[in-house]
Amino acid sequence: MPESATTALTPEVERISKEIVRLLLPHRRTVEPDTHLDTPDDFPEQLSQIADFVAKNERVIFSLPGFPCKSPNTDKVFGHLPDQGERLALRFLDSLCADIEKVYEPGAKVLICSDGHIFGDVIRVPDEHIDAYNDAVLDMIHAEGLADHLDTFDLRDVYGPDLTYDEKRKKAAETLGPTLEELRAEVREDEASLRMYRGITRFLVEDTAGWEGSRSALQRDCRRRAYEVILRSRAWSELIAESYPRNVRLSIHPQNRGSVKFGIRLLGAADAWTTPWHAVLLHHTDGTWELMHRRDAEKLGREVHQDGRPSHFEAIGDGSGAGTDTDVETGTPSAAAA
């Protein structure tokens, strides 16, 4: 913890703040191989931010940019609405807040700052699909009884009702984001920025459906768009910081030890970059859940429906075959399968 912060803190505030960070550590999303060495003292930024709430005996508020929209590629996802992946991710965030309440009575809350609209045009997802996704996530929060710990924030909540989404995106990018030249220089010089750029480029390539040009042309197009996605994301990050300057910043992207943002893993996946909105869930026969692309999951299990739409895949036997679609609530074949 920075010296300026520790000198002003009581031992009890410091102890509680470290306990809260300790609860975050098992869920840290990173590409570093030695996370077993993590200690709360390795995260001075988060300790300082959390201590600011604890010293005032206030609920700790986390900002989490994420839950943007579903990938437009149906080889990866069911469609444009949230499913069991989002549901379990929301339950995880709720349980994390509940665990914090056990060590700090005022507890914690996560503000999900949906970033879909800020770059929706770049990733080629219609704004109406993003609206439907965001609204369904909020409905899911209330239906699951998670509203005490979770809330949402998106581009609809800023700049007033008179501007269109395009106008809001333009205003944020021009006033809050870096220039393209600054971003290119950063990617050349900073390893973490280069890793982010490569990860987003890969997502854009995977998300592209119906491309009729060459593979090299697709790569060039996605590399160009990746810079724009990062630029817009930076602008969104600044907008969140302006709106909620005290909040503790979480990230769904891998973050190194000691970064300003704390990378958090929502669900299990083989890849540190995989999220519920780029994949579907497979429920293994041993009870564990794993995120993977839809095209892979449907080879290993049967499609399960909930609330009248696809939810996840249930592994069958040894996980090597497909079967009848099932409704998760009744256990009977779904209407889609009938």
C-alpha positions as a printed Julia matrix, in Angstrom:
338×3 Matrix{Float64}:
   0.0     0.0     0.0
   1.41    3.46   -0.86
   3.08    5.22    2.08
   0.69    8.17    1.81
  -2.23    5.8     2.34
  -0.78    3.6     5.08
   0.24    6.51    7.29
  -3.38    7.68    7.47
  -4.92    4.26    8.11
  -5.66    2.5    11.36
  -4.4    -1.08   11.71
  -8.01   -2.32   11.58
  -8.77   -0.55    8.29
  -5.6    -1.98    6.8
  -6.4    -5.48    8.08
  -9.93   -5.45    6.62
  -8.73   -4.02    3.3
  -6.18   -6.82    2.99
  -8.84   -9.41    3.84
 -11.02   -8.09    0.99
  -8.13   -8.22   -1.49
  -7.34  -11.74   -0.26
 -10.86  -12.79   -1.26
 -10.23  -11.48   -4.79
  -6.9   -13.25   -5.32
  -8.18  -16.8    -6.11
 -10.22  -15.33   -8.97
  -7.51  -13.17  -10.53
  -7.43  -13.23  -14.34
  -3.89  -12.99  -15.61
  -1.39  -14.67  -17.93
   1.24  -14.72  -15.17
   2.17  -18.31  -14.22
   2.96  -17.73  -10.53
  -0.35  -16.54   -9.06
   0.22  -18.83   -6.06
   2.74  -16.21   -4.91
   0.14  -13.4    -4.8
  -0.28  -11.5    -1.55
  -2.52   -8.48   -0.82
   0.57   -6.28   -0.58
   1.22   -6.93   -4.29
  -1.9    -4.89   -5.11
  -1.32   -1.42   -3.59
  -3.78    0.33   -5.92
  -6.68   -1.9    -4.92
  -5.72   -1.79   -1.23
  -5.73    2.0    -1.31
  -9.08    2.2    -3.12
 -10.74   -0.35   -0.82
  -9.31    1.33    2.27
 -10.96    4.59    1.23
 -14.36    2.9     1.62
 -13.43    0.93    4.73
 -12.07    3.98    6.56
 -15.48    5.63    6.09
 -17.36    2.4     6.99
 -19.05    2.49    3.55
 -19.98   -0.33    1.21
 -17.1    -1.07   -1.19
 -18.18   -0.39   -4.78
 -16.45   -2.13   -7.69
 -16.76   -1.02  -11.34
 -16.58   -3.87  -13.86
 -16.6    -2.97  -17.57
 -17.97   -6.0   -19.38
 -21.15   -7.88  -20.33
 -21.17   -5.92  -23.63
 -23.22   -8.13  -25.98
 -22.97  -11.57  -27.49
 -20.49  -12.34  -30.24
 -22.16  -12.02  -33.66
 -20.73  -15.42  -34.65
 -23.19  -18.24  -33.9
 -20.36  -20.79  -34.15
 -19.39  -19.39  -30.74
 -22.73  -18.49  -29.09
 -26.46  -19.3   -29.27
 -27.61  -15.83  -30.29
 -27.71  -12.24  -29.09
 -29.32  -12.8   -25.66
 -27.59  -13.83  -22.4
 -27.7   -17.46  -21.3
 -26.39  -19.71  -18.52
 -22.9   -18.25  -18.94
 -24.06  -14.79  -17.92
 -26.31  -16.25  -15.23
 -23.45  -18.1   -13.52
 -21.11  -15.13  -13.93
 -23.65  -12.89  -12.2
 -24.1   -15.45   -9.43
 -20.33  -15.54   -8.96
 -20.14  -11.76   -8.58
 -23.01  -11.91   -6.1
 -21.25  -14.63   -4.08
 -18.04  -12.59   -4.04
 -19.94   -9.65   -2.54
 -21.53  -12.02    0.01
 -18.08  -13.31    0.99
 -16.87   -9.74    1.5
 -19.83   -9.13    3.83
 -18.51  -11.91    6.06
 -15.28  -10.0     6.74
 -16.66   -6.44    6.4
 -20.22   -5.78    7.55
 -21.12   -2.94    5.1
 -20.28   -5.39    2.3
 -19.73   -4.69   -1.38
 -21.53   -4.04   -4.64
 -20.48   -4.5    -8.27
 -21.53   -1.96  -10.88
 -21.51   -3.75  -14.26
 -20.56   -1.09  -16.82
 -21.75   -2.64  -20.07
 -19.41   -1.5   -22.84
 -21.28   -2.94  -25.82
 -22.61    0.34  -27.19
 -19.26    2.16  -27.05
 -17.78   -0.1   -29.75
 -20.9    -1.83  -31.14
 -20.47   -0.36  -34.6
 -16.82   -1.5   -34.75
 -17.6    -5.09  -33.78
 -20.66   -4.96  -36.08
 -23.37   -5.72  -33.54
 -26.63   -3.7   -33.95
 -27.51   -1.31  -31.13
 -30.93   -2.95  -30.78
 -29.22   -6.3   -30.04
 -27.04   -4.6   -27.43
 -30.11   -2.98  -25.84
 -31.87   -6.35  -25.73
 -28.81   -8.01  -24.18
 -28.36   -5.29  -21.54
 -32.04   -5.35  -20.63
 -32.0    -9.14  -20.36
 -28.92   -9.04  -18.08
 -30.73   -6.6   -15.77
 -33.84   -8.83  -15.84
 -31.6   -11.79  -14.95
 -30.13   -9.89  -11.98
 -33.62   -9.25  -10.6
 -34.97  -12.73  -11.4
 -32.01  -14.32   -9.6
 -32.41  -12.07   -6.56
 -29.0   -10.44   -7.03
 -30.01   -6.77   -7.11
 -28.68   -6.06   -3.62
 -25.15   -6.75   -4.83
 -25.29   -6.0    -8.57
 -26.36   -3.07  -10.74
 -25.76   -1.95  -14.34
 -24.59    1.15  -16.2
 -24.33    1.68  -19.96
 -24.12    4.36  -22.64
 -27.84    5.07  -22.26
 -27.03    6.55  -18.84
 -24.69    9.3   -20.11
 -24.81   12.44  -22.29
 -28.59   12.76  -21.99
 -31.45   11.38  -24.12
 -31.09   13.73  -27.11
 -27.91   12.25  -28.62
 -27.94    9.11  -30.77
 -25.65    6.19  -29.99
 -23.36    7.25  -32.84
 -23.15   10.78  -31.43
 -22.42    9.47  -27.94
 -19.71    7.14  -29.24
 -18.11    9.95  -31.21
 -18.18   12.35  -28.27
 -16.62    9.83  -25.89
 -13.89    8.78  -28.35
 -12.93   12.33  -29.25
 -12.95   13.78  -25.73
 -11.78   10.86  -23.6
  -9.88    8.37  -25.75
  -6.23    8.47  -26.84
  -5.35    9.37  -30.4
  -4.74    6.52  -32.83
  -1.08    7.55  -33.09
  -0.67    7.43  -29.3
  -2.3     4.01  -29.17
  -0.11    2.58  -31.96
   3.01    3.81  -30.16
   1.84    2.24  -26.91
   1.21   -1.13  -28.56
   4.72   -1.01  -30.04
   6.37   -0.2   -26.72
   4.26   -1.88  -24.0
   3.96   -5.67  -23.67
   0.57   -5.6   -21.91
  -0.88   -3.3   -24.58
   0.49   -5.54  -27.32
  -1.08   -8.56  -25.63
  -4.42   -6.73  -25.44
  -4.2    -5.73  -29.12
  -3.44   -9.29  -30.2
  -6.22  -10.72  -28.04
  -8.84   -8.34  -29.43
  -7.63   -8.92  -33.0
  -8.08  -12.66  -32.46
 -11.6   -12.13  -31.1
 -12.54   -9.99  -34.09
 -11.26  -12.64  -36.5
 -13.2   -15.35  -34.67
 -16.34  -13.2   -34.46
 -16.44  -12.48  -38.18
 -19.1   -14.51  -39.96
 -19.69  -14.63  -43.71
 -16.36  -13.05  -44.73
 -15.94  -13.41  -48.49
 -12.42  -12.02  -48.89
  -9.04  -13.61  -48.28
  -7.75  -14.62  -44.86
  -5.01  -11.98  -45.07
  -7.57   -9.28  -45.89
  -9.64  -10.37  -42.88
  -6.56  -10.14  -40.66
  -5.83   -6.61  -41.91
  -9.42   -5.52  -41.34
  -9.46   -6.95  -37.8
  -6.1    -5.4   -36.9
  -7.44   -2.01  -37.95
 -10.66   -2.48  -35.99
  -8.78   -3.75  -32.92
  -7.14   -0.34  -32.49
 -10.56    1.3   -32.65
 -12.01   -1.14  -30.09
  -9.16   -0.39  -27.67
  -9.5     3.35  -28.26
 -13.23    3.24  -27.53
 -12.67    1.0   -24.5
 -10.18    3.49  -23.1
 -12.72    6.26  -23.6
 -15.34    4.16  -21.8
 -12.9     3.53  -18.98
 -12.33    7.27  -18.59
 -16.06    7.91  -18.69
 -16.58    5.37  -15.87
 -13.77    7.0   -13.87
 -15.4    10.41  -14.32
 -18.82    9.09  -13.3
 -17.59    6.91  -10.41
 -14.12    8.17   -9.43
 -13.9     6.29   -6.13
 -14.89    2.84   -7.37
 -12.43   -0.04   -7.31
 -11.67   -0.99  -10.91
 -12.07   -4.61  -12.0
 -11.38   -5.92  -15.5
 -12.45   -9.01  -17.41
  -9.13   -8.87  -19.29
  -5.92  -10.4   -17.9
  -3.99   -7.9   -15.76
  -0.49   -8.12  -14.34
   0.22   -8.06  -10.62
   0.15   -4.49   -9.35
  -1.83   -3.04  -12.28
  -4.29   -0.19  -11.76
  -7.08   -2.6   -12.73
  -7.63   -6.0   -11.14
  -8.34   -8.73  -13.68
 -11.09  -11.07  -12.52
 -12.09  -14.48  -13.9
 -15.85  -14.94  -13.98
 -16.01  -18.61  -15.02
 -13.69  -21.49  -15.83
 -12.22  -21.7   -19.32
  -9.15  -23.14  -21.0
  -8.19  -19.68  -22.29
  -7.58  -16.67  -20.01
  -9.41  -14.46  -22.54
 -12.65  -16.47  -22.87
 -15.82  -14.81  -21.53
 -19.5   -15.83  -21.37
 -20.34  -13.46  -24.24
 -17.86  -15.17  -26.59
 -18.83  -18.74  -25.71
 -21.43  -21.12  -24.29
 -21.28  -23.3   -21.19
 -20.83  -27.06  -21.2
 -21.98  -28.79  -18.0
 -19.65  -31.76  -17.53
 -20.84  -35.05  -16.04
 -18.71  -34.4   -12.93
 -20.75  -31.24  -12.22
 -18.17  -28.7   -13.4
 -18.88  -25.99  -15.98
 -16.61  -24.93  -18.84
 -16.85  -22.11  -21.36
 -16.18  -23.11  -24.96
 -17.3   -22.26  -28.46
 -20.74  -23.53  -29.39
 -19.41  -25.55  -32.32
 -17.23  -27.52  -29.88
 -19.85  -27.86  -27.12
 -22.5   -29.28  -29.44
 -20.15  -32.17  -30.27
 -19.99  -33.12  -26.59
 -23.51  -32.68  -25.29
 -27.15  -31.8   -25.81
 -28.62  -28.32  -25.91
 -30.6   -27.32  -22.81
 -33.26  -24.61  -22.8
 -34.43  -22.29  -20.04
 -37.06  -19.53  -20.17
 -37.86  -20.54  -23.73
 -34.38  -20.04  -25.17
 -31.04  -21.93  -25.35
 -29.18  -21.96  -22.03
 -26.17  -24.31  -22.17
 -25.02  -27.8   -23.18
 -25.23  -30.87  -20.95
 -22.46  -33.42  -21.52
 -23.71  -36.88  -22.42
 -22.07  -40.04  -21.08
 -18.39  -39.73  -21.83
 -19.02  -36.38  -23.53
 -18.59  -37.74  -27.05
 -22.06  -37.45  -28.55
 -25.22  -35.4   -28.97
 -28.78  -36.05  -27.97
 -32.21  -34.51  -27.54
 -32.56  -30.86  -26.51
 -33.83  -30.58  -22.92
 -35.65  -27.94  -20.89
 -33.52  -27.24  -17.81
 -36.52  -26.59  -15.57
 -38.68  -29.59  -16.52
 -36.1   -32.12  -17.72
 -38.3   -32.82  -20.75
 -37.48  -32.41  -24.44
 -37.73  -28.75  -25.34
 -40.09  -27.25  -27.91
 -37.1   -26.51  -30.1
 -36.31  -30.2   -30.22
 -39.85  -31.42  -30.69
